């Protein structure tokens, strides 16, 4: 079939995308390469379609044709989407991606090269032609050919005219289409075929397949789930679709593996989504009010939520007792301290869901199983030896500051989210300033040790600046007695000098471990008195937690990446060994690559120690330690937008 006819079929909705297909992931280099191949009449491969009834199969971007059969693209989405975008000047209805990948493609009549628009190079240069205008304006080619013969020698005009016609007739190139037909071809069968023919791209996961089955019967499922994710994102909790699928599966079926969803009806799944949203909201309210964990940066283990959501759903609206609620929190804290779901997520979750299948004594069984795996659940000073905000004990430090009523050193008031004013939001504070430690030649890993962190208001942070603790701590200690101690700062002045930095870290780790064990024991013993009200199942309030410079950079980079139509990065991604032991925490990572399945894993690591860099390298990551370098890589190698800069 001619390319032009395929595009017309897309306009008529008789060629569409099945719901299980992923979005558009090509970059500008790939679009340019496709047009170059077609222009030179190189083979670009065939298409694979699934012929099925349009009124029974969920398609991306709206209803398929009601005329009967519809051809669903299984192999060829990226090519046809690119051609549609270039030749129509807009994305097709089923589009889900970044339209910049095919917007503004130009062709040079002299060099026969395709490039994306660069003003300095192309403006007022008649040899550069907009490819989209050539295909969308039926009179464009005739006007240009007339202009050639008025402007150039006849021989040159002949060359340009031939090249223009060659480009224009790309639409007439025929593409072979293989078709899958037959009433026996189910979604599962077709997905299996898709994975086999799509060997060079990203395979559909079990979660994708499960969602495909759901969407086949409830086409609005994906959008309804995305809506919930956007609501949580707006208040500072950034979850992914696969995570929500796990929660729903656990709530509806009590199982960890997606195969359990095969017996769930659309009505049951729809109710399961509603129940899961309520459970998640209750849990977010609970960990915020009881533990002070109020944003993504300090949430801990998000993969503990499927089990907790199942548990609270089983219990109904209320917990049976205050003690029961605190036991659940105790279990939750230990799951992120020891990486309960860091590896083999499904099998571990399946084990834990089985432990709560009978509500009576369920939490005791969960906690006992944690103890069997760990030996004991005691926190030790060496557990606080980690560095950077990605370490597992970073949320514990923040949590202790919130629940144990740590006070701001300058104002003397308790640190909490209710603080008002632009300078009152909490920030990470280095007790020993980074600049002074760098001058002293201290290793970067030690500079960013957790035991060197605390939390203060921005106003106090700015006031301290780069002063050493021996300069500023005595002033605050005199002004607000007890405020310094509320942060578990050793009150031995000799430890506040730069030459005693390592001794300071050792002593503070002891104090933090003691505080952690006291708090955890109060939870398991039922003596904690904070947040006694039953948590709500409505959306929690937006977080006003700290956003230090590193966090701001990571959030800005992630937002920029997603604005380019690329996948969202995973904040604080854990690299673990097969036993679940933490090897390193990456500030932000794309474990499947920025072009999922087509490129190597990528990470952005800010001020990370050499051990983290080595672990990322060993795991096959291409990593960057500077945000500007990372953006340049994305533009140059992924989006191919460096042409404008070179112009």
Secondary structure, DSSP 4 states (H G I P E B T S, - for coil): -BHHHHHHHHHTTSEEEBTTS------HHHHHHHHHHHHTT-----EEEEEEETTTS-BTTS---TTSEEEEEEE-HHHHHHHHHHHHSS--TT--S-GGGTTTEEEETTT--EEE--HHHHTT-TTEEEHHHHHH-TTHHHHHHHHHHHHS-HHHHHHHHHHHHHHHGGGG-B--EEEE--TT--HHHHHHHHHHHTTTSPPPPHHHHHHHHHHHH-TTHHHHHHHHHHHHHHTT----HHHHHHHHHHHHHS-SSGGGGGG--HHHHHHHHHHHHHHHHHHHHHHHHHH---SGGG---GGGHHHHHHHHHHH-SS-S-HHHHHHHHHHHHHHHHTTTTSSSHHHHHHHHHHHTSS-TTHHHHHHHHHHHHHS-----GGGGG-BSTTSTTHHHHHHHHHHTT-B-TTT-PBP-TT--STT-SEEEEESS-HHHHHHTT--HHHHTBGGGEEEEEHHHHHHHTT--HHHHHHHHHHHSTTTTGGGT----GGGGSGGGHHHHHHHHHHHHHHHHHHHHHHHHTT---S--SPPPSSPPPPP-----HHHHHHHHHHHHHHHTTPPPPEEEEEEE-TT--EEEEEEEEETTTTTTTTS--EEE-SS--HHHHHHHHHTT-EEESSHHHHHHHIIIIIS--HHHHH-
